[in-house]
Structure formats: structure tokens, C-alpha cells
Amino acid sequence: MPSRQVLILALPILLLTAVCTARAPAADNVANAHISRHDLPNGLHVTAAADPLTDIAAFDLALDISVLDIDEDKAGIRQLIQQLLLDQLRAAVAEEPQLAGLSAAVKGGGTLAVSCEDEYVGARASLPSNLLPVALRTFADLFFAPHEFTSQQLADAKSKVIGAYERSLGNVGEDTYRLFRRAFWGKSPLADDTSTILAGIAATSPDDIAACLKRLYVPSRAYLCVVSPSPAEQIAPLIEEVFGSYEAGAETVAPRIVNLPTSSVVRVGSGKDMAQAAVLLGVPLPPYGTRGFVAGQIAYVLLGGAQGRLTEDRIMQRGFFGLMLPRSLYEKRPPFKVVAPRPGTMPFIGVYVAADPRYIEDARAQVLSHIEAIRRGNFSEEDLQAAKDQLVNEYALACDRYATHAEFLNINALFGAEPGLNADFAALVETVSADDVTEVAQKYFAHHAIGVQMPAN
């Protein structure tokens, strides 16, 4: 079965060094952390959080550049630009003497990364705090300074991105995920049609790159969060100095409006050399950053958490293979995985199942029975409290990593999170009742999307 990283490869994450970021609820609940927010005159949205107990600094830079901002004939240009920026970052860190400290930090376990997600693009870093100024300047120039890429640089970037997509084709997990996205998003660009993306990348010219950078890669679309030992009032002048001279963009960022599905949809494909079938079934959630999303996260834990309905279902544990698997096998490699909700205007909970093709309908029915049970409120107060406790604990553990903490705060800002998510997350979770969870489930779990991969024979 695919890992989370495999499931999101349809929009490749491009890293200078490996980044492992557990996805927990986006909020701020870290002891001794003081948070301030302000906007620069050029529109850059800034969050600063101080934690004097560390000498590590981390920052997250996210730009509100969605798939929906890109014309169909230029599909894939965001991934292509991120690859160009990544290549430029790699070359600069390796070759420029003034960036030797960044190179040494990366070799010692620090992080410099460039990424591309469904509804935003960005970068992040985690390194010794004395390197924060040079790292911020490096990324500010990378994203907002004018660039002229040569035909060879563009050709190299195209080869890398197209190669990554082509290598992912034929992977059971990723192909199933693509089918699911087609079922979930329909004809929306968010459906991530690979053929359209590859055609768009192949047709992209240097002039297209320059026009996209000028239009979309601008401070007015950008969100920056810095977590460091220094008080926020000391970080603010540095951020102003580094980012303040770049011009704001000319466009107003359009609000993201996504309508709930009005029917359930299934997309089926076939794959070579498949011993089993694979199915990814998902249901939507309320927009990221809302209280409803937190209720949806609790529903996710009720389904797939340590004591969740799917987790403790013996049929799900043993698998739909027409035989009962030994405990040692299914505990080591369970035949299903619950996919955690990710940031988005309409996130989703997904359940990936590997099954004998003859039992694929049984797998679908079993997963839907548990989703329907949440819609009916078929869980106890003890179940609800256990789910809340797990959610809060996972959040606290994730926020021990400063890069993750910066990312959570920044994505909160990007999606306009409700105030409670930036105050005391544990207290907010405690206010979510069983009625809140079932209300979300009744509205959002009414229709589902399914992607199915079947053996070619």
C-alpha cells in the first residue's frame, strides 16, 4: 500500500534535503511562544513566533498560487517554476561563498526545501538561528527577484519534472490516487490530469515563465512565518529589511469557492502486474482553518485513529483477500490506510484498501459502513474524548519541530483560519461536541468519490 508521500506525488514535492512533516491540526499551542502578525506595505503577510528555549530558527514561506490560477494550456507551470527555483537554490548554496553556512547547515541536518501543493507553492527552512538572515535573503531573492532562465535551464527543469511524472505512472497507489482525484474533483483543474500537465509543461516557453513569475510570484500573495529564539519585535525589522523592497502584485487574489459534490462518483482503471485490486474512497470536509474542519479532524480520528472504527475492525485488519491473514503479517503491513486531511478549500478523508478483486465491493461497503456510522453519531462520549485526546497529543508532538510549527502557523494565515485556531487548540478541540461532529458528517459525508485500480485481466 502507498505511503502518504506516494499518495501526494501527483503534485511532486521538490526538496533540497529530505523533509518529514507530520500533518497535525494547524494551530498555535506551544508553551513560551509569543506570536505577532502584521502586513508589510507591499502586502506580505508576516507571522513571528518567539521561543527562547531553542537556538534553532525555522520559517515557512507560502504563496497563494493555486492550480485554479493557471490556464489549462499552461498546466504544470507551477511545478516547472518550483523546479527551476530549486535548481537555482541548489547551485547558489553549492557555489556562492557567502552561502557556505547554509551548505554546512544542510549537511548537518538542516533543511532548505521548495514545494508545490494543490492550492499554494512555497518553501521552508530549519537551521541555526545565526543563519536566519542569510536564509531569508536567499529565499526572498529566489521568489521575488527578477529571473531570466536560459533555454538549457528550462529544458533541464522540464526533463526532471516530466521524468518524475512518468516514473510515477504505473505505480498502483499513485494511479489509484489519480483516479480518485478525477472522481472527487470532476472537470476541475484540481483533478490533476497528468496528460494535460505534461502537455502544458512541454509547451511552456521562457516568456511564459517570466510572465507567470511577474503575475503570481509577488509579495501580495505571500505568507511568511518565522519561529526563532528572538522576540517578534526584533524579527520584524529584519523581515522588513529583507522583503520590504519588493513590489506588490497588481492582481487581487480571488477567493476560492468550491461546491460540495451532488453525487457519488467512481473512476475505474486497470494496471499491469497487479496481484490485487486497490481502492481509494474519500469524503469531503469543511474548508481548512474553520471550526468545522476541526470537527472533521475528530471524525478522521474516530475512523482511523489508534482506537478508530476502521483500526479496530478485524475485517479491515485482516484484509479482503478471500483468506484470513496471520496477525504478524497484517500488523506489520496492514492492508488499508486512512489518509489524513490536508490543507485545502475542500479537504478530504481518504481510505486506501488493497483487496482481492473479487472482494472489492465488500471493501467499499465495509469502509462506507463506518463512514455512515459517524454520520449517524454511532460513537460514545468515551470514543469522542479519546479522539480529542489523540488529536491534541499529535498536535503537541508535531509542534515540537520548529519547521512544522512555522508551517502550521503560516498555512493558518494563508487560509484565514478562525481565531480559535491561533489561540489554544486544546481548548478549541474540547468545545467540539458529538453534535458538531455528526452535523459535519451529515453534510459532508453524504457523497463519496472512489478511485479503483483493477488487474488488467
C-alpha positions as CSV (number, residue, x, y, z in Angstrom):
1,M,0.0,0.0,0.0
2,P,1.3,3.5,-0.7
3,S,2.7,5.8,1.9
4,R,1.4,9.4,2.3
5,Q,4.3,10.6,0.3
6,V,3.3,8.2,-2.6
7,L,-0.2,9.4,-2.4
8,I,0.7,13.0,-2.9
9,L,3.2,12.6,-5.7
10,A,0.7,13.7,-8.3
11,L,1.9,17.2,-7.3
12,P,5.6,16.5,-6.7
13,I,7.3,17.9,-3.6
14,L,10.8,19.1,-4.6
15,L,13.3,19.0,-1.8
16,L,16.9,20.1,-1.4
17,T,17.1,17.9,1.6
18,A,14.5,15.4,2.9
19,V,11.7,16.9,4.9
20,C,9.4,14.8,7.0
21,T,6.5,16.9,8.3
22,A,3.7,15.1,10.2
23,R,0.3,16.6,9.4
24,A,-1.4,17.7,12.6
25,P,-4.1,20.4,13.1
26,A,-2.9,23.8,12.2
27,A,-2.9,26.0,15.3
28,D,-0.6,27.5,18.0
29,N,-0.4,26.0,21.4
30,V,3.3,25.9,22.2
31,A,4.5,26.9,25.6
32,N,6.5,30.1,25.9
33,A,5.7,31.1,22.3
34,H,4.6,34.7,21.6
35,I,3.0,35.3,18.3
36,S,2.6,38.6,16.4
37,R,1.1,39.2,13.0
38,H,1.4,42.2,10.6
39,D,1.5,43.0,6.9
40,L,4.3,44.8,5.1
41,P,3.3,47.8,2.8
42,N,3.8,45.5,-0.2
43,G,1.2,43.1,1.1
44,L,3.5,40.3,2.5
45,H,1.6,38.7,5.4
46,V,4.0,38.1,8.3
47,T,3.7,35.9,11.4
48,A,6.5,35.8,14.0
49,A,6.7,33.4,16.9
50,A,9.3,33.5,19.7
51,D,10.5,30.5,21.6
52,P,13.6,31.4,23.8
53,L,14.2,27.7,24.6
54,T,15.9,26.9,21.3
55,D,18.7,28.2,19.2
56,I,17.1,26.8,16.0
57,A,15.2,29.1,13.7
58,A,12.6,28.0,11.2
59,F,10.5,29.7,8.6
60,D,7.8,28.8,6.2
61,L,7.0,30.9,3.0
62,A,3.8,30.1,1.2
63,L,2.3,31.9,-1.9
64,D,-1.4,31.8,-2.7
65,I,-0.9,30.3,-6.2
66,S,-3.5,27.6,-6.9
67,V,-3.9,25.3,-9.8
68,L,-7.1,27.4,-10.4
69,D,-4.9,30.4,-11.2
70,I,-3.3,28.7,-14.1
71,D,-4.7,28.5,-17.7
72,E,-5.2,24.9,-18.9
73,D,-2.6,25.2,-21.7
74,K,-0.1,26.2,-19.0
75,A,-0.9,23.4,-16.6
76,G,2.2,22.3,-14.8
77,I,3.9,25.6,-14.9
78,R,3.9,25.9,-11.1
79,Q,5.7,22.6,-10.8
80,L,8.1,23.7,-13.5
81,I,8.9,27.1,-11.8
82,Q,9.4,25.4,-8.5
83,Q,11.9,23.0,-10.1
84,L,13.7,26.0,-11.7
85,L,13.9,27.7,-8.3
86,L,15.1,24.5,-6.7
87,D,17.8,24.1,-9.2
88,Q,18.9,27.7,-8.7
89,L,18.8,27.3,-4.9
90,R,21.0,24.2,-5.2
91,A,23.5,25.9,-7.4
92,A,23.7,29.0,-5.2
93,V,24.2,27.1,-1.9
94,A,26.9,25.0,-3.5
95,E,28.8,27.7,-5.4
96,E,28.4,31.1,-3.6
97,P,30.9,31.6,-0.7
98,Q,28.5,33.8,1.3
99,L,26.1,30.8,1.5
100,A,28.7,28.4,2.8
101,G,27.0,28.4,6.2
102,L,23.7,27.3,4.6
103,S,25.5,24.4,2.8
104,A,27.2,23.3,6.1
105,A,23.8,23.5,7.9
106,V,22.2,21.3,5.3
107,K,25.0,18.8,5.6
108,G,24.5,18.8,9.4
109,G,20.8,18.0,9.2
110,G,19.3,21.4,8.5
111,T,16.5,21.9,6.0
112,L,16.1,24.0,2.9
113,A,13.1,23.0,0.8
114,V,10.9,24.1,-2.1
115,S,7.4,22.7,-2.5
116,C,4.3,22.7,-4.7
117,E,0.8,21.9,-3.2
118,D,-2.7,21.9,-4.7
119,E,-3.6,25.5,-3.6
120,Y,-0.2,27.1,-2.8
121,V,3.5,26.9,-3.5
122,G,6.3,27.7,-1.1
123,A,9.5,26.9,0.7
124,R,10.7,26.2,4.2
125,A,13.9,26.2,6.2
126,S,15.2,25.0,9.6
127,L,18.7,25.9,10.7
128,P,20.8,27.5,13.4
129,S,19.3,30.9,14.3
130,N,22.5,32.9,13.3
131,L,21.9,31.8,9.7
132,L,18.3,33.1,9.7
133,P,19.2,36.5,8.0
134,V,21.1,34.9,5.1
135,A,18.5,32.2,4.6
136,L,15.6,34.8,4.5
137,R,17.6,36.9,1.9
138,T,18.3,33.8,-0.2
139,F,14.6,32.8,-0.3
140,A,13.4,36.4,-0.8
141,D,15.6,36.8,-3.9
142,L,14.7,33.3,-5.1
143,F,10.9,34.0,-5.1
144,F,10.6,37.8,-5.7
145,A,13.7,39.0,-7.6
146,P,13.6,39.1,-11.4
147,H,14.9,35.9,-13.1
148,E,16.0,35.1,-16.6
149,F,16.3,31.4,-17.1
150,T,18.2,30.1,-20.1
151,S,16.7,27.6,-22.6
152,Q,19.0,25.0,-21.2
153,Q,17.9,25.6,-17.6
154,L,14.3,25.3,-18.8
155,A,15.0,22.2,-20.7
156,D,16.7,20.6,-17.7
157,A,13.8,21.5,-15.4
158,K,11.3,20.1,-17.9
159,S,13.2,16.9,-18.1
160,K,13.2,16.5,-14.3
161,V,9.5,17.3,-13.8
162,I,8.3,15.2,-16.7
163,G,10.6,12.4,-15.7
164,A,9.1,12.4,-12.1
165,Y,5.6,12.2,-13.5
166,E,6.5,9.4,-16.0
167,R,8.2,7.4,-13.2
168,S,5.1,7.7,-11.1
169,L,2.9,6.3,-13.9
170,G,2.2,2.6,-13.3
171,N,2.6,2.9,-9.6
172,V,-0.6,1.3,-8.2
173,G,-1.0,3.7,-5.3
174,E,-0.4,6.8,-7.4
175,D,-2.6,5.7,-10.3
176,T,-5.4,4.9,-7.8
177,Y,-5.0,8.4,-6.3
178,R,-5.2,10.0,-9.7
179,L,-8.5,8.1,-10.4
180,F,-9.8,9.2,-7.0
181,R,-9.0,12.9,-7.8
182,R,-10.9,12.6,-11.1
183,A,-13.9,11.2,-9.2
184,F,-13.6,13.8,-6.4
185,W,-12.9,17.0,-8.5
186,G,-14.6,16.1,-11.8
187,K,-13.5,18.5,-14.5
188,S,-11.9,21.0,-12.1
189,P,-8.1,21.7,-12.7
190,L,-7.7,20.3,-9.2
191,A,-8.4,16.8,-10.7
192,D,-4.7,16.9,-11.7
193,D,-5.0,15.4,-15.2
194,T,-1.5,14.1,-15.9
195,S,-1.7,14.2,-19.7
196,T,-2.8,17.9,-19.6
197,I,0.0,18.7,-17.2
198,L,2.7,17.0,-19.3
199,A,1.4,18.8,-22.4
200,G,1.4,22.1,-20.6
201,I,4.9,21.7,-19.4
202,A,6.2,20.6,-22.8
203,A,4.7,23.8,-24.4
204,T,5.9,26.2,-21.8
205,S,8.4,28.9,-23.1
206,P,10.8,31.2,-21.2
207,D,8.4,34.0,-21.9
208,D,5.6,32.0,-20.2
209,I,7.8,31.5,-17.1
210,A,8.7,35.2,-17.0
211,A,5.0,36.2,-17.3
212,C,3.9,33.8,-14.6
213,L,6.6,34.9,-12.2
214,K,5.7,38.6,-12.7
215,R,2.0,38.0,-12.2
216,L,1.8,35.4,-9.4
217,Y,5.2,35.2,-7.5
218,V,4.7,38.5,-5.7
219,P,4.6,39.6,-2.0
220,S,0.9,40.4,-2.0
221,R,0.3,36.7,-2.5
222,A,2.9,35.6,0.1
223,Y,2.7,34.5,3.7
224,L,5.8,34.2,5.9
225,C,6.1,32.7,9.4
226,V,9.3,32.8,11.3
227,V,9.8,30.8,14.6
228,S,13.1,31.8,16.4
229,P,14.6,32.5,19.8
230,S,14.3,36.2,19.3
231,P,11.2,38.3,20.3
232,A,8.9,39.1,17.5
233,E,9.7,42.8,17.7
234,Q,13.3,42.0,17.0
235,I,12.5,39.9,14.0
236,A,10.1,42.4,12.4
237,P,12.9,44.9,11.3
238,L,14.9,42.0,9.7
239,I,11.8,40.9,7.7
240,E,11.1,44.5,6.6
241,E,14.7,44.9,5.5
242,V,14.8,41.7,3.6
243,F,11.3,41.7,1.9
244,G,10.2,45.3,2.0
245,S,11.8,46.5,-1.2
246,Y,9.9,44.0,-3.5
247,E,6.9,45.3,-5.3
248,A,3.4,44.1,-4.6
249,G,1.5,42.3,-7.3
250,A,-1.1,44.0,-9.4
251,E,-3.8,41.4,-9.1
252,T,-6.3,40.8,-6.3
253,V,-6.3,37.3,-5.0
254,A,-9.6,35.7,-6.0
255,P,-11.5,33.8,-3.2
256,R,-11.6,30.0,-3.6
257,I,-15.1,28.8,-4.0
258,V,-15.7,25.0,-4.1
259,N,-19.1,23.4,-4.2
260,L,-19.8,20.2,-2.4
261,P,-20.4,17.2,-4.7
262,T,-24.0,16.4,-5.5
263,S,-23.5,12.8,-6.3
264,S,-21.1,9.9,-5.6
265,V,-18.6,9.1,-8.4
266,V,-16.4,6.1,-9.2
267,R,-13.5,6.1,-11.6
268,V,-12.0,2.7,-12.6
269,G,-8.7,1.9,-14.3
270,S,-6.6,-1.2,-14.9
271,G,-3.0,-1.9,-14.2
272,K,-0.4,-4.4,-15.3
273,D,1.3,-6.8,-13.0
274,M,-1.2,-6.2,-10.2
275,A,-1.8,-9.1,-7.8
276,Q,-4.5,-7.3,-6.0
277,A,-7.0,-4.5,-6.7
278,A,-6.7,-1.1,-5.0
279,V,-9.4,1.3,-4.0
280,L,-9.2,4.8,-2.5
281,L,-12.5,6.0,-1.1
282,G,-12.9,9.6,0.2
283,V,-15.4,12.1,1.5
284,P,-15.0,15.9,1.7
285,L,-14.5,18.0,4.8
286,P,-15.3,21.7,5.6
287,P,-12.7,24.3,4.5
288,Y,-9.3,24.2,6.2
289,G,-8.9,26.6,9.1
290,T,-12.6,26.5,10.2
291,R,-14.1,25.0,13.3
292,G,-15.9,22.6,11.1
293,F,-12.6,21.3,9.8
294,V,-11.5,20.6,13.4
295,A,-14.7,18.6,13.8
296,G,-13.8,16.8,10.6
297,Q,-10.4,16.0,12.0
298,I,-12.1,14.5,15.0
299,A,-14.2,12.4,12.7
300,Y,-11.0,11.3,10.9
301,V,-9.5,10.1,14.3
302,L,-12.8,8.4,15.1
303,L,-12.4,6.5,11.9
304,G,-8.7,5.9,11.6
305,G,-7.1,6.8,14.9
306,A,-5.4,4.5,17.4
307,Q,-8.8,3.3,18.7
308,G,-10.8,4.2,15.5
309,R,-13.6,2.2,14.0
310,L,-11.5,1.1,10.9
311,T,-8.4,0.4,13.1
312,E,-10.3,-2.0,15.3
313,D,-12.3,-3.7,12.6
314,R,-11.0,-7.2,12.3
315,I,-12.1,-7.5,8.7
316,M,-10.2,-4.3,7.8
317,Q,-7.2,-5.5,9.7
318,R,-7.1,-8.9,8.1
319,G,-7.8,-7.7,4.6
320,F,-10.2,-8.5,1.7
321,F,-8.1,-11.3,0.2
322,G,-10.5,-14.2,0.5
323,L,-8.5,-15.6,3.4
324,M,-7.6,-14.6,6.9
325,L,-4.1,-13.1,7.2
326,P,-1.8,-14.1,10.1
327,R,-1.7,-11.4,12.8
328,S,2.1,-11.0,12.4
329,L,1.5,-10.0,8.7
330,Y,-1.4,-7.6,9.0
331,E,0.1,-5.8,12.0
332,K,3.4,-5.3,10.1
333,R,1.8,-4.2,6.9
334,P,-1.9,-3.5,7.2
335,P,-4.0,-3.8,4.1
336,F,-5.6,-0.4,4.5
337,K,-4.5,3.2,5.4
338,V,-6.6,6.2,6.4
339,V,-5.3,9.3,4.6
340,A,-5.2,12.3,6.8
341,P,-6.9,15.5,5.6
342,R,-4.5,18.1,4.1
343,P,-4.9,21.9,3.8
344,G,-7.3,22.9,1.1
345,T,-10.6,24.7,0.3
346,M,-12.3,21.3,0.4
347,P,-10.0,18.8,2.1
348,F,-11.0,15.1,2.3
349,I,-10.6,12.0,4.4
350,G,-9.4,9.1,2.3
351,V,-9.2,5.3,2.9
352,Y,-6.9,3.2,0.8
353,V,-7.5,-0.5,0.7
354,A,-5.7,-3.4,-1.1
355,A,-8.0,-6.3,-1.9
356,D,-8.6,-9.4,-3.9
357,P,-10.6,-8.1,-7.0
358,R,-13.5,-10.4,-6.1
359,Y,-13.8,-8.6,-2.7
360,I,-13.5,-5.0,-3.9
361,E,-17.2,-4.4,-3.4
362,D,-17.0,-5.8,0.1
363,A,-14.2,-3.4,0.8
364,R,-16.2,-0.5,-0.4
365,A,-19.2,-1.5,1.6
366,Q,-17.2,-2.0,4.8
367,V,-15.5,1.4,4.6
368,L,-18.8,3.2,3.8
369,S,-20.5,1.4,6.7
370,H,-18.0,3.0,9.1
371,I,-18.4,6.4,7.5
372,E,-22.1,6.1,7.7
373,A,-21.8,5.2,11.4
374,I,-20.1,8.5,12.1
375,R,-23.0,10.3,10.2
376,R,-25.4,8.6,12.5
377,G,-23.5,9.6,15.6
378,N,-22.7,6.0,16.4
379,F,-19.9,6.7,18.8
380,S,-19.8,7.1,22.6
381,E,-18.6,10.1,24.6
382,E,-15.6,7.9,25.6
383,D,-14.8,7.4,21.9
384,L,-15.1,11.1,21.3
385,Q,-12.8,12.0,24.2
386,A,-10.2,9.5,23.1
387,A,-10.3,11.0,19.6
388,K,-9.9,14.5,21.0
389,D,-7.0,13.5,23.2
390,Q,-5.2,11.8,20.3
391,L,-5.7,14.9,18.1
392,V,-4.3,17.3,20.8
393,N,-1.4,15.0,21.6
394,E,-0.4,14.6,17.9
395,Y,-0.5,18.4,17.5
396,A,1.7,19.0,20.6
397,L,4.2,16.4,19.4
398,A,4.3,17.9,15.9
399,C,4.8,21.4,17.2
400,D,8.0,20.3,19.0
401,R,9.5,20.6,15.5
402,Y,10.0,24.2,14.7
403,A,9.7,23.8,11.0
404,T,6.4,22.1,11.4
405,H,5.3,24.8,13.9
406,A,6.1,27.5,11.4
407,E,4.3,25.7,8.6
408,F,1.1,25.2,10.7
409,L,1.0,28.9,11.7
410,N,1.7,30.0,8.1
411,I,-0.9,27.8,6.5
412,N,-3.3,29.0,9.1
413,A,-2.7,32.6,7.9
414,L,-2.9,31.7,4.3
415,F,-6.3,30.0,4.7
416,G,-7.6,32.7,7.0
417,A,-8.0,30.4,10.0
418,E,-10.6,31.3,12.6
419,P,-9.2,33.0,15.7
420,G,-9.6,29.9,18.0
421,L,-7.0,28.0,15.9
422,N,-4.4,30.6,16.7
423,A,-5.0,30.7,20.4
424,D,-5.4,27.5,22.5
425,F,-6.0,24.5,20.2
426,A,-6.6,22.0,23.1
427,A,-9.4,24.3,24.4
428,L,-10.9,24.6,21.0
429,V,-11.0,20.8,20.5
430,E,-12.7,20.4,23.8
431,T,-15.5,22.7,22.7
432,V,-16.4,20.4,19.8
433,S,-19.4,18.2,20.7
434,A,-20.7,15.0,19.4
435,D,-23.5,17.0,17.7
436,D,-20.8,19.2,16.0
437,V,-19.1,16.1,14.6
438,T,-22.3,14.5,13.3
439,E,-23.5,17.8,11.8
440,V,-20.3,18.0,9.7
441,A,-20.6,14.3,8.8
442,Q,-24.2,14.5,7.8
443,K,-23.5,17.5,5.5
444,Y,-20.1,16.5,4.0
445,F,-20.2,12.7,4.1
446,A,-23.4,12.4,2.0
447,H,-21.5,11.7,-1.2
448,H,-18.2,10.0,-1.7
449,A,-15.6,9.6,-4.5
450,I,-13.8,6.3,-5.4
451,G,-10.8,5.5,-7.5
452,V,-10.3,1.8,-8.3
453,Q,-7.4,0.1,-9.9
454,M,-8.1,-3.5,-11.1
455,P,-5.7,-6.1,-12.5
456,A,-5.7,-5.9,-16.3
457,N,-7.0,-9.4,-16.6
